Amino acid sequence: MLHHLPAEQKVNNLREVHRVLKPGGEFHMMDMEGPGDAVPDHQPGWVERLLHAHAHLKENSASNVIAVMKEAGFADAAKVGRWKRLVGSVAYYKGVR
């Protein structure tokens, strides 16, 4: 659901997650991949192209999500996996307090 939030709200929400985690606690998140996360040699279908054209996903590339996680205070913020679905891909992220 992170991709549904305005930019400033993304940081604020993740700061709150960071605040309530105990030191050393891990945060795991999954969200739709943005258009900047294309897999080499992958030709997206019409549904995937339609989803990536949506304003909510335009800023949801892995580099942007990781930057927001770092701005919220997470150490070792990283994309740790992906799940290819018929209607697009889901990215998995992890950060540590």
Summary of the structure (lengths in Angstrom):
residues: 97
radius of gyration: 13.7
end to end distance: 21.0
largest distance: 43.7
contacts: 265
relative contact order: 0.27
helix: 41%
strand: 28%
